[in-house]
Structures are given as C-alpha cells and as structure tokens.
Amino acid sequence: MSDPAASFDSVAAGYDAARPSYPRESVDWLVGDDAEVVVDVGAGTGKFTRLLERPVRRVIAVEPSVSMLAELRRALPHVEAMQGAGERMPLPAASVDVVTFAQAWHWVDADAASAEAARVLRPGGRLGLVWNLRDERVPWVRDLGAAMRADGDHFRGDVEDPAIGDALGRVERHFAEWVRRTMKDEIVADVRSRSYFPLLSRDEQERVLEAVGEVLERPGVSDREGIVEVPYVTASFRYAPRRKADLTEETE
C-alpha cells in the first residue's frame, strides 16, 4: 500500500468531508457485537474507524499514508493509530477479533494481506471488506461515474468477489441499499479527493469538473435546495482464516 498511500497525501485534508459514510447495517454485519479488538486497515482519515467504536471495544487504526494518519489522529485523538499496511500490520499474532478494510483492499497484495490477516486474527476471528458503490443502475448516476472517470466503485447489478489468498476461507456476502443526501459542491469535493485527481494535468482536471457539473445540473438530479440524492449499494464480504485441518484435507 506504500505507493497508493503517497497518492492520497495531497488530498488528505478534504477526504473525510467529501466521502460518504457507511450504513450501520453493514458495519454491524461485518463486525458484530462480540468483537473486543477491531483493527481498521487503510483507515485513511477514520471515516469507517469511528463507526467501529463501542464503549468496551479496543479500536486500532492502521494507515500507510503519513498525511492521512495525521488527519485521523486529529479527528480521533482517542483511537490508537499507527503506520502500517495490510501486508505488514504492527500487531502481535492472534491478537485481534476482526480486521476491516473499507475501500482499501484493492490497494493491497491479496495473498500477502490475506496471510497477514490470518496471522493477527484470534481463533474465531474474521476479516471484513467493505465498499461503498454508487448505484449505476440509475442512468444519471452512471453518467456521473463516467464524468468522474471513476471506474472501480460502482454497482450495476452484480459485484465480483474480491481476490483473496489461500489463508482465508469461503466468503459470506451482504449488500445494503441506501441513499446519500448531499450537495452538489460535496460531490465535486468527492471528485477532488480521488487519488487519481491530483495526477491529472490542470486542463484534464477542469474537463473532469466541467463534465461532473453538467451531469449535476440536469433537471431532476437535485431538488430546489440543491440537495442531490445519490443511491448507493454497500457491498460487504466476510472471511474466516482457514484451519490447518482444512488445508491438510486439500493436500491429501
């Protein structure tokens, strides 16, 4: 996650305000009530991390980007936060009940991160992966995604299971449909917070923002107050580490 982490450094300050949060339904399904120690990896500015907090739960944030980590520490000073990555968590073996990756698994080496999650999880622990996906079954939302040049965070009726390594077992899936009520300028801020945006030339940035603005100005996209209702599908995936007995059976 080191190279992708650097791409977020210039957008860290605006990331938290620009990105949508996650439905409680998805968080509860991924983590449950019984988890005493939860590690949020690729935690960014703490958008998902703060949803993990419970009075008797220890929450640890792991983030590779120095800038993102600084924003997280300012926003959540009471949360343990440390620099690290999905492939290298600065945690003891068998010390965690749940490991989560929110919008972050696609940045890691799946084999290495799967093995590392299996290493830090206690018996009975699980890995949870979650993505907020714009629901592009709605035509104007599909046009918005094209204008944003955002290819990887949309829902069009089906979602492929994330790639994982041999250290993890079978997948369980959960999908939650919801609507984000937001303003046009917040959607523009979302575009500016994307890791690819600072890498574009100034002319390309202007073309992206102009295209996004054209979609947002279409009749019916916003109400009289300028509020835009963006439909989302939150896709969650849950895994348990494979037992040694499972691996032995497959090799016999």
VEXBATI-715700 format. One record per residue: residue in three letters; x, y negated, z negated of N, C-alpha, C, CB in turn. Coordinates in steps of 0.1 Angstrom, whole numbers, plus 5000, padded with zeros to 4 digits. Glycine has a CB too. Layout:
N
ATOM code n.xx n.yy n.zz ca.xx ca.yy ca.zz c.xx c.yy c.zz cb.xx cb.yy cb.zz
ATOM  ala    X    Y    Z     X     Y     Z    X    Y    Z     X     Y     Z
...
END
This chain:
252
ATOM code n.xx n.yy n.zz ca.xx ca.yy ca.zz c.xx c.yy c.zz cb.xx cb.yy cb.zz
ATOM  met 5008 5012 5000  5000  5000  5000 5008 4987 5000  4991  5000  4988
ATOM  ser 5022 4988 5001  5030  4977  4999 5029 4967 5011  5045  4981  4998
ATOM  asp 5029 4972 5023  5028  4962  5035 5014 4956 5035  5030  4970  5048
ATOM  pro 5003 4964 5034  4990  4957  5034 4988 4948 5022  4979  4968  5033
ATOM  ala 4995 4951 5011  4994  4942  4999 4999 4928 5003  5002  4947  4988
ATOM  ala 5010 4927 5010  5016  4914  5014 5006 4907 5023  5029  4916  5022
ATOM  ser 4998 4913 5031  4989  4906  5040 4978 4899 5032  4983  4916  5050
ATOM  phe 4975 4903 5020  4965  4897  5012 4970 4885 5003  4959  4907  5002
ATOM  asp 4983 4883 5003  4989  4873  4994 4983 4859 4997  5004  4873  4995
ATOM  ser 4982 4856 5010  4977  4842  5013 4963 4840 5012  4981  4839  5028
ATOM  val 4955 4851 5009  4940  4849  5008 4935 4853 4994  4933  4858  5018
ATOM  ala 4944 4855 4985  4941  4860  4972 4931 4850 4964  4953  4862  4963
ATOM  ala 4934 4837 4965  4927  4828  4957 4912 4828 4961  4933  4814  4959
ATOM  gly 4909 4830 4974  4895  4829  4978 4888 4842 4979  4894  4823  4991
ATOM  tyr 4895 4853 4977  4890  4867  4979 4878 4869 4970  4900  4877  4977
ATOM  asp 4879 4867 4957  4869  4871  4947 4856 4864 4950  4874  4867  4933
ATOM  ala 4856 4851 4953  4844  4843  4955 4837 4847 4968  4847  4829  4955
ATOM  ala 4845 4851 4978  4840  4854  4991 4834 4868 4993  4851  4852  5001
ATOM  arg 4839 4878 4986  4834  4891  4989 4822 4895 4980  4846  4901  4986
ATOM  pro 4813 4904 4986  4802  4908  4978 4806 4917 4966  4792  4915  4987
ATOM  ser 4797 4918 4956  4799  4927  4945 4793 4941 4950  4793  4922  4932
ATOM  tyr 4791 4949 4940  4787  4963  4943 4774 4966 4934  4798  4973  4940
ATOM  pro 4765 4974 4940  4753  4977  4932 4756 4986 4920  4743  4984  4941
ATOM  arg 4749 4983 4909  4752  4991  4897 4749 5006 4899  4743  4985  4886
ATOM  glu 4739 5009 4908  4736  5023  4911 4748 5030 4916  4725  5023  4922
ATOM  ser 4756 5024 4924  4768  5030  4930 4779 5032 4919  4774  5022  4941
ATOM  val 4781 5022 4911  4791  5022  4900 4788 5034 4890  4792  5009  4893
ATOM  asp 4775 5034 4886  4771  5045  4877 4773 5059 4882  4756  5042  4872
ATOM  trp 4770 5060 4895  4771  5073  4901 4786 5078 4902  4765  5073  4915
ATOM  leu 4794 5068 4905  4809  5072  4906 4815 5075 4893  4816  5060  4913
ATOM  val 4811 5067 4883  4819  5067  4870 4811 5075 4859  4822  5053  4866
ATOM  gly 4798 5073 4858  4791  5079  4848 4792 5072 4834  4795  5094  4846
ATOM  asp 4786 5078 4824  4786  5072  4811 4797 5078 4802  4773  5074  4804
ATOM  asp 4803 5089 4806  4811  5096  4797 4826 5093 4798  4810  5111  4798
ATOM  ala 4830 5085 4809  4844  5082  4811 4849 5072 4801  4845  5076  4826
ATOM  glu 4860 5077 4794  4866  5068  4784 4877 5060 4789  4871  5077  4772
ATOM  val 4885 5065 4799  4896  5058  4806 4893 5058 4821  4910  5064  4802
ATOM  val 4892 5046 4826  4890  5044  4841 4901 5036 4847  4876  5038  4844
ATOM  val 4907 5040 4858  4917  5032  4864 4912 5028 4878  4930  5041  4866
ATOM  asp 4912 5015 4880  4908  5009  4893 4920 5006 4901  4899  4997  4891
ATOM  val 4922 5013 4912  4935  5012  4920 4932 5003 4932  4940  5026  4924
ATOM  gly 4941 4995 4936  4939  4985  4946 4928 4975 4942  4935  4992  4960
ATOM  ala 4929 4971 4929  4919  4964  4922 4917 4950 4927  4922  4963  4907
ATOM  gly 4927 4945 4935  4925  4931  4940 4924 4921 4930  4913  4931  4950
ATOM  thr 4913 4913 4931  4911  4902  4921 4901 4907 4910  4905  4890  4927
ATOM  gly 4898 4920 4910  4890  4925  4899 4875 4926 4902  4892  4917  4887
ATOM  lys 4871 4925 4915  4857  4925  4919 4850 4937 4914  4856  4923  4934
ATOM  phe 4856 4949 4916  4850  4961  4911 4854 4964 4897  4854  4973  4920
ATOM  thr 4866 4960 4893  4871  4963  4880 4861 4958 4869  4884  4956  4878
ATOM  arg 4856 4946 4870  4847  4941  4860 4834 4949 4858  4844  4926  4863
ATOM  leu 4830 4956 4869  4818  4964  4868 4820 4977 4860  4813  4967  4882
ATOM  leu 4833 4980 4858  4836  4993  4851 4836 4991 4836  4850  4997  4855
ATOM  glu 4836 4979 4831  4838  4976  4817 4826 4981 4809  4840  4961  4814
ATOM  arg 4829 4987 4798  4819  4992  4787 4826 4989 4774  4815  5007  4789
ATOM  pro 4818 4987 4763  4824  4984  4750 4834 4994 4745  4813  4983  4740
ATOM  val 4833 5007 4748  4842  5016  4742 4851 5023 4753  4835  5027  4735
ATOM  arg 4851 5017 4764  4859  5022  4776 4872 5014 4778  4851  5022  4789
ATOM  arg 4883 5021 4781  4895  5015  4784 4896 5014 4800  4907  5023  4779
ATOM  val 4897 5002 4805  4898  5000  4819 4912 4995 4823  4887  4990  4824
ATOM  ile 4918 5001 4832  4931  4997  4837 4930 4994 4852  4941  5009  4834
ATOM  ala 4936 4982 4855  4937  4978  4869 4951 4980 4875  4932  4963  4871
ATOM  val 4952 4986 4886  4965  4988  4893 4964 4981 4907  4968  5004  4895
ATOM  glu 4973 4972 4910  4973  4965  4922 4987 4962 4927  4965  4951  4920
ATOM  pro 4989 4964 4940  5003  4962  4946 5006 4948 4949  5004  4970  4958
ATOM  ser 4996 4939 4952  4999  4926  4956 5001 4917 4944  4987  4920  4964
ATOM  val 5012 4910 4944  5016  4901  4932 5005 4890 4931  5030  4895  4934
ATOM  ser 5001 4884 4942  4992  4873  4942 4978 4878 4937  4990  4867  4956
ATOM  met 4974 4889 4942  4961  4895  4938 4961 4898 4923  4957  4907  4946
ATOM  leu 4972 4904 4919  4973  4907  4905 4973 4895 4896  4986  4915  4902
ATOM  ala 4979 4884 4900  4978  4872  4892 4964 4866 4891  4987  4861  4899
ATOM  glu 4956 4867 4902  4942  4863  4902 4934 4872 4893  4936  4863  4916
ATOM  leu 4937 4885 4893  4929  4894  4884 4932 4891 4870  4933  4908  4888
ATOM  arg 4945 4888 4866  4948  4885  4852 4942 4872 4848  4963  4885  4851
ATOM  arg 4941 4863 4857  4934  4850  4853 4919 4852 4851  4936  4839  4864
ATOM  ala 4913 4861 4859  4899  4863  4858 4895 4872 4847  4894  4868  4872
ATOM  leu 4903 4882 4845  4900  4893  4835 4912 4894 4825  4897  4906  4841
ATOM  pro 4915 4884 4817  4927  4885  4809 4927 4896 4798  4929  4872  4802
ATOM  his 4915 4902 4795  4914  4912  4785 4916 4926 4791  4901  4911  4779
ATOM  val 4917 4927 4804  4919  4940  4811 4933 4943 4813  4911  4940  4825
ATOM  glu 4937 4956 4810  4951  4960  4813 4953 4960 4828  4954  4974  4807
ATOM  ala 4963 4953 4832  4966  4952  4847 4981 4954 4849  4962  4938  4852
ATOM  met 4984 4962 4859  4998  4965  4862 5000 4966 4877  5002  4978  4854
ATOM  gln 5012 4964 4881  5015  4965  4895 5018 4980 4898  5028  4956  4899
ATOM  gly 5013 4984 4909  5014  4998  4913 5006 5001 4926  5010  5008  4902
ATOM  ala 5006 5013 4930  4998  5017  4942 4992 5030 4941  5008  5017  4954
ATOM  gly 4983 5034 4950  4977  5046  4950 4986 5058 4950  4967  5048  4961
ATOM  glu 4997 5057 4956  5007  5068  4957 5016 5068 4945  5015  5066  4970
ATOM  arg 5016 5057 4937  5026  5056  4926 5019 5048 4915  5039  5049  4930
ATOM  met 5011 5055 4907  5005  5049  4895 5014 5049 4883  4991  5055  4892
ATOM  pro 5016 5038 4876  5025  5038  4864 5017 5043 4852  5030  5024  4862
ATOM  leu 5013 5056 4853  5005  5062  4843 5009 5076 4840  4990  5062  4847
ATOM  pro 5008 5081 4827  5012  5095  4824 5002 5105 4831  5012  5097  4809
ATOM  ala 5007 5117 4832  4999  5128  4838 4987 5131 4828  5008  5140  4840
ATOM  ala 4976 5135 4834  4964  5139  4826 4960 5129 4816  4967  5153  4820
ATOM  ser 4959 5116 4820  4956  5106  4810 4944 5098 4813  4968  5096  4809
ATOM  val 4937 5101 4824  4926  5093  4829 4914 5102 4832  4930  5085  4842
ATOM  asp 4902 5096 4830  4889  5103  4833 4885 5101 4847  4879  5099  4823
ATOM  val 4886 5089 4852  4881  5085  4865 4891 5076 4872  4867  5079  4865
ATOM  val 4894 5078 4884  4902  5069  4892 4893 5064 4903  4915  5076  4898
ATOM  thr 4893 5050 4905  4884  5045  4916 4893 5037 4925  4873  5036  4909
ATOM  phe 4888 5037 4938  4894  5028  4949 4882 5021 4955  4902  5037  4959
ATOM  ala 4881 5008 4954  4870  5001  4960 4875 4993 4972  4863  4991  4950
ATOM  gln 4871 4996 4984  4876  4990  4996 4891 4992 4998  4872  4975  4996
ATOM  ala 4897 5002 4992  4911  5003  4992 4917 5016 4996  4916  5000  4978
ATOM  trp 4909 5026 4998  4915  5039  5001 4921 5040 5015  4905  5050  5000
ATOM  his 4916 5032 5024  4921  5032  5038 4935 5026 5039  4912  5025  5047
ATOM  trp 4940 5020 5028  4953  5014  5028 4964 5024 5023  4954  5002  5018
ATOM  val 4960 5035 5018  4970  5045  5012 4973 5056 5021  4965  5050  4999
ATOM  asp 4984 5063 5018  4987  5076  5024 4978 5086 5017  5002  5080  5023
ATOM  ala 4968 5092 5024  4958  5100  5018 4964 5112 5011  4948  5105  5028
ATOM  asp 4974 5119 5016  4980  5131  5010 4986 5127 4997  4990  5138  5019
ATOM  ala 4995 5116 4997  5002  5112  4985 4993 5107 4975  5013  5101  4989
ATOM  ala 4983 5099 4979  4974  5093  4969 4965 5103 4963  4965  5082  4975
ATOM  ser 4961 5114 4971  4953  5125  4965 4961 5132 4955  4948  5134  4976
ATOM  ala 4973 5135 4958  4982  5142  4948 4984 5134 4935  4995  5146  4954
ATOM  glu 4986 5121 4937  4988  5112  4926 4975 5111 4917  4992  5098  4930
ATOM  ala 4964 5110 4923  4951  5110  4916 4950 5123 4908  4939  5108  4925
ATOM  ala 4952 5134 4914  4952  5147  4907 4961 5148 4895  4954  5159  4917
ATOM  arg 4973 5141 4897  4983  5142  4886 4978 5134 4874  4996  5135  4891
ATOM  val 4972 5122 4876  4968  5114  4864 4955 5118 4858  4968  5099  4868
ATOM  leu 4947 5125 4866  4933  5129  4860 4934 5140 4850  4924  5133  4872
ATOM  arg 4926 5139 4840  4924  5149  4830 4916 5160 4836  4918  5143  4817
ATOM  pro 4916 5172 4829  4906  5183  4834 4892 5177 4833  4908  5195  4825
ATOM  gly 4884 5180 4843  4871  5174  4844 4870 5160 4850  4865  5174  4831
ATOM  gly 4881 5154 4853  4882  5141  4858 4878 5140 4873  4895  5134  4856
ATOM  arg 4877 5128 4878  4872  5127  4892 4878 5115 4899  4857  5128  4893
ATOM  leu 4879 5115 4912  4883  5104  4920 4870 5098 4926  4894  5108  4930
ATOM  gly 4869 5085 4926  4857  5078  4932 4862 5068 4943  4849  5072  4922
ATOM  leu 4857 5069 4955  4860  5060  4966 4847 5053 4969  4866  5067  4978
ATOM  val 4848 5040 4972  4835  5032  4975 4838 5021 4985  4829  5026  4962
ATOM  trp 4829 5019 4994  4830  5008  5004 4816 5001 5005  4834  5014  5018
ATOM  asn 4817 4988 5005  4805  4980  5009 4805 4979 5025  4805  4966  5003
ATOM  leu 4794 4983 5031  4794  4983  5046 4782 4975 5050  4793  4998  5051
ATOM  arg 4785 4965 5059  4774  4957  5065 4765 4967 5073  4779  4946  5074
ATOM  asp 4752 4965 5072  4743  4974  5078 4741 4970 5093  4729  4975  5071
ATOM  glu 4749 4975 5102  4748  4970  5116 4737 4978 5124  4761  4972  5122
ATOM  arg 4728 4985 5117  4716  4989  5124 4707 4977 5127  4709  4999  5115
ATOM  val 4710 4966 5120  4703  4953  5123 4711 4946 5133  4702  4945  5109
ATOM  pro 4704 4942 5145  4712  4937  5156 4720 4925 5153  4702  4934  5167
ATOM  trp 4715 4915 5146  4723  4903  5143 4735 4906 5134  4714  4892  5137
ATOM  val 4734 4916 5126  4745  4919  5117 4756 4926 5125  4740  4929  5105
ATOM  arg 4752 4934 5135  4762  4940  5144 4769 4929 5152  4755  4950  5154
ATOM  asp 4762 4919 5156  4768  4908  5163 4777 4900 5154  4757  4898  5169
ATOM  leu 4773 4898 5141  4782  4892  5132 4795 4899 5130  4775  4890  5118
ATOM  gly 4794 4913 5129  4806  4921  5128 4816 4919 5140  4803  4935  5126
ATOM  ala 4810 4919 5152  4818  4917  5164 4824 4903 5164  4809  4918  5176
ATOM  ala 4817 4893 5159  4822  4879  5159 4834 4878 5148  4812  4869  5155
ATOM  met 4832 4886 5137  4843  4886  5127 4855 4893 5131  4837  4891  5114
ATOM  arg 4853 4902 5141  4864  4912  5145 4867 4921 5134  4877  4904  5149
ATOM  ala 4856 4925 5127  4858  4934  5115 4852 4948 5119  4850  4929  5103
ATOM  asp 4861 4957 5122  4857  4970  5128 4854 4981 5117  4867  4975  5138
ATOM  gly 4860 4979 5106  4861  4991  5097 4851 4991 5085  4874  4992  5091
ATOM  asp 4843 4980 5084  4834  4980  5072 4819 4978 5076  4838  4969  5062
ATOM  his 4815 4987 5085  4801  4986  5089 4794 5000 5088  4800  4981  5104
ATOM  phe 4781 4999 5088  4773  5012  5087 4763 5011 5099  4765  5013  5074
ATOM  arg 4763 5022 5107  4755  5023  5119 4746 5035 5119  4763  5022  5132
ATOM  gly 4745 5041 5107  4736  5053  5106 4743 5065 5101  4730  5056  5119
ATOM  asp 4756 5065 5101  4764  5076  5097 4778 5071 5093  4765  5088  5108
ATOM  val 4784 5079 5083  4797  5075  5078 4806 5088 5078  4797  5068  5065
ATOM  glu 4818 5087 5083  4827  5099  5082 4832 5100 5068  4838  5098  5092
ATOM  asp 4834 5112 5063  4841  5114  5050 4855 5108 5051  4841  5128  5046
ATOM  pro 4860 5102 5040  4873  5097  5040 4883 5109 5041  4876  5089  5027
ATOM  ala 4895 5106 5047  4905  5116  5047 4911 5117 5033  4916  5112  5058
ATOM  ile 4913 5130 5029  4919  5133  5016 4929 5144 5017  4908  5137  5005
ATOM  gly 4937 5145 5007  4947  5156  5007 4942 5169 5001  4959  5151  5000
ATOM  asp 4951 5179 5001  4947  5192  4996 4946 5193 4981  4958  5202  5001
ATOM  ala 4950 5182 4974  4949  5183  4960 4935 5181 4955  4958  5172  4954
ATOM  leu 4926 5176 4964  4912  5173  4960 4903 5183 4966  4909  5159  4964
ATOM  gly 4891 5185 4959  4882  5195  4963 4871 5189 4972  4875  5201  4951
ATOM  arg 4859 5195 4972  4848  5192  4981 4842 5178 4977  4837  5202  4981
ATOM  val 4837 5171 4987  4832  5158  4985 4817 5158 4981  4833  5150  4998
ATOM  glu 4813 5149 4972  4799  5145  4969 4797 5131 4974  4796  5146  4954
ATOM  arg 4785 5128 4980  4783  5116  4986 4771 5109 4980  4781  5118  5001
ATOM  his 4771 5095 4981  4760  5087  4976 4759 5074 4984  4761  5084  4960
ATOM  phe 4747 5071 4988  4745  5058  4996 4735 5050 4990  4742  5062  5011
ATOM  ala 4738 5037 4989  4728  5028  4983 4726 5016 4993  4733  5022  4969
ATOM  glu 4713 5013 4996  4710  5002  5005 4706 4990 4996  4699  5006  5014
ATOM  trp 4711 4978 4999  4708  4966  4992 4710 4954 5001  4716  4966  4979
ATOM  val 4706 4943 4996  4707  4930  5003 4715 4920 4995  4693  4925  5007
ATOM  arg 4725 4914 5002  4732  4903  4996 4726 4890 5000  4747  4904  5000
ATOM  arg 4721 4882 4991  4716  4869  4993 4728 4859 4992  4704  4865  4984
ATOM  thr 4731 4852 5003  4743  4844  5002 4741 4832 5011  4756  4852  5007
ATOM  met 4751 4823 5012  4750  4811  5020 4760 4813 5032  4754  4799  5012
ATOM  lys 4757 4805 5042  4765  4806  5055 4780 4803 5052  4760  4796  5065
ATOM  asp 4782 4793 5043  4797  4790  5041 4804 4801 5033  4798  4777  5033
ATOM  glu 4796 4809 5025  4802  4820  5018 4805 4831 5028  4792  4825  5007
ATOM  ile 4798 4833 5038  4801  4843  5049 4813 4838 5056  4789  4845  5059
ATOM  val 4815 4826 5059  4827  4820  5065 4839 4822 5056  4825  4805  5069
ATOM  ala 4837 4820 5043  4848  4823  5034 4852 4837 5033  4844  4818  5020
ATOM  asp 4842 4846 5035  4844  4861  5036 4854 4863 5048  4831  4869  5037
ATOM  val 4851 4857 5059  4859  4859  5071 4873 4854 5068  4853  4852  5083
ATOM  arg 4875 4843 5062  4888  4837  5059 4896 4846 5049  4887  4823  5054
ATOM  ser 4888 4854 5041  4895  4862  5031 4900 4875 5036  4886  4865  5020
ATOM  arg 4897 4878 5049  4902  4891  5055 4917 4891 5057  4895  4893  5069
ATOM  ser 4923 4903 5055  4937  4904  5056 4943 4900 5070  4942  4917  5052
ATOM  tyr 4935 4903 5080  4939  4900  5094 4939 4885 5098  4931  4908  5104
ATOM  phe 4930 4878 5091  4927  4864  5095 4940 4855 5095  4917  4858  5086
ATOM  pro 4948 4855 5084  4960  4847  5085 4970 4851 5095  4967  4847  5071
ATOM  leu 4969 4863 5101  4978  4867  5111 4974 4863 5125  4979  4882  5110
ATOM  leu 4962 4857 5126  4958  4852  5139 4964 4838 5142  4943  4851  5140
ATOM  ser 4966 4835 5154  4970  4821  5157 4959 4811 5153  4974  4820  5172
ATOM  arg 4962 4799 5152  4952  4789  5149 4941 4788 5159  4959  4775  5147
ATOM  asp 4944 4790 5171  4934  4790  5182 4924 4802 5180  4940  4790  5196
ATOM  glu 4930 4813 5177  4922  4825  5175 4914 4824 5163  4931  4838  5174
ATOM  gln 4919 4819 5152  4911  4816  5140 4899 4808 5144  4919  4810  5129
ATOM  glu 4901 4797 5151  4890  4788  5155 4880 4795 5163  4895  4776  5162
ATOM  arg 4884 4804 5172  4874  4811  5181 4866 4821 5172  4882  4819  5192
ATOM  val 4872 4827 5162  4865  4836  5154 4855 4829 5146  4875  4844  5144
ATOM  leu 4859 4818 5140  4849  4810  5131 4838 4804 5140  4857  4799  5124
ATOM  glu 4841 4800 5152  4831  4795  5161 4821 4806 5165  4837  4789  5174
ATOM  ala 4826 4818 5167  4817  4829  5171 4808 4833 5159  4825  4841  5175
ATOM  val 4814 4833 5147  4806  4836  5135 4795 4825 5133  4815  4837  5122
ATOM  gly 4799 4813 5134  4790  4802  5133 4778 4803 5142  4797  4788  5134
ATOM  glu 4781 4807 5155  4770  4808  5164 4760 4819 5160  4776  4812  5178
ATOM  val 4765 4830 5155  4755  4840  5150 4747 4835 5138  4763  4853  5146
ATOM  leu 4754 4828 5129  4747  4824  5117 4736 4813 5120  4757  4819  5107
ATOM  glu 4738 4806 5131  4729  4795  5135 4717 4800 5143  4736  4785  5143
ATOM  arg 4716 4813 5146  4705  4818  5153 4692 4817 5145  4707  4833  5157
ATOM  pro 4681 4815 5152  4668  4814  5145 4665 4827 5137  4657  4811  5155
ATOM  gly 4661 4826 5125  4657  4837  5117 4668 4843 5109  4651  4847  5126
ATOM  val 4680 4839 5111  4691  4845  5104 4692 4840 5089  4705  4843  5111
ATOM  ser 4688 4827 5088  4688  4821  5074 4674 4815 5072  4699  4810  5072
ATOM  asp 4671 4812 5059  4658  4805  5056 4660 4790 5056  4653  4810  5043
ATOM  arg 4650 4783 5052  4651  4768  5052 4662 4763 5043  4638  4762  5048
ATOM  glu 4665 4770 5032  4675  4766  5023 4689 4770 5027  4672  4771  5009
ATOM  gly 4690 4777 5038  4703  4781  5043 4708 4794 5037  4713  4771  5040
ATOM  ile 4699 4801 5031  4702  4814  5025 4701 4825 5035  4693  4818  5013
ATOM  val 4712 4833 5036  4712  4845  5045 4711 4858 5038  4725  4844  5054
ATOM  glu 4702 4866 5042  4701  4879  5035 4708 4890 5044  4686  4883  5034
ATOM  val 4720 4894 5039  4728  4903  5047 4726 4917 5041  4743  4900  5046
ATOM  pro 4720 4927 5049  4718  4940  5044 4731 4948 5044  4708  4948  5054
ATOM  tyr 4733 4956 5033  4745  4964  5031 4741 4978 5028  4754  4958  5020
ATOM  val 4750 4987 5031  4749  5001  5026 4762 5003 5018  4747  5012  5037
ATOM  thr 4762 5007 5006  4773  5010  4998 4775 5025 4998  4773  5005  4983
ATOM  ala 4786 5029 5004  4789  5044  5006 4800 5048 4995  4795  5047  5020
ATOM  ser 4796 5058 4987  4805  5063  4976 4808 5078 4978  4798  5060  4963
ATOM  phe 4820 5081 4975  4825  5095  4976 4832 5099 4963  4834  5097  4989
ATOM  arg 4829 5111 4959  4834  5116  4946 4841 5129 4948  4823  5117  4935
ATOM  tyr 4852 5131 4941  4860  5143  4943 4866 5147 4929  4872  5141  4953
ATOM  ala 4867 5160 4927  4874  5165  4915 4887 5172 4920  4866  5176  4907
ATOM  pro 4898 5171 4913  4910  5179  4917 4908 5193 4918  4922  5176  4906
ATOM  arg 4914 5200 4927  4913  5214  4929 4920 5221 4918  4918  5218  4943
ATOM  arg 4914 5232 4913  4921  5240  4903 4931 5249 4909  4910  5249  4895
ATOM  lys 4941 5253 4901  4952  5262  4906 4946 5275 4911  4962  5264  4895
ATOM  ala 4935 5279 4905  4929  5292  4909 4923 5291 4923  4918  5296  4899
ATOM  asp 4917 5279 4926  4912  5277  4939 4923 5278 4950  4904  5263  4940
ATOM  leu 4934 5271 4947  4945  5271  4957 4951 5286 4958  4956  5262  4952
ATOM  thr 4951 5293 4947  4957  5307  4948 4948 5316 4956  4958  5313  4934
ATOM  glu 4934 5314 4955  4925  5322  4962 4927 5320 4977  4911  5319  4958
ATOM  glu 4929 5308 4981  4930  5304  4996 4943 5310 5002  4930  5290  4998
ATOM  thr 4953 5312 4994  4966  5317  4999 4967 5332 4999  4977  5311  4991
ATOM  glu 4957 5339 4992  4958  5354  4992 4952 5360 5004  4950  5359  4979
END
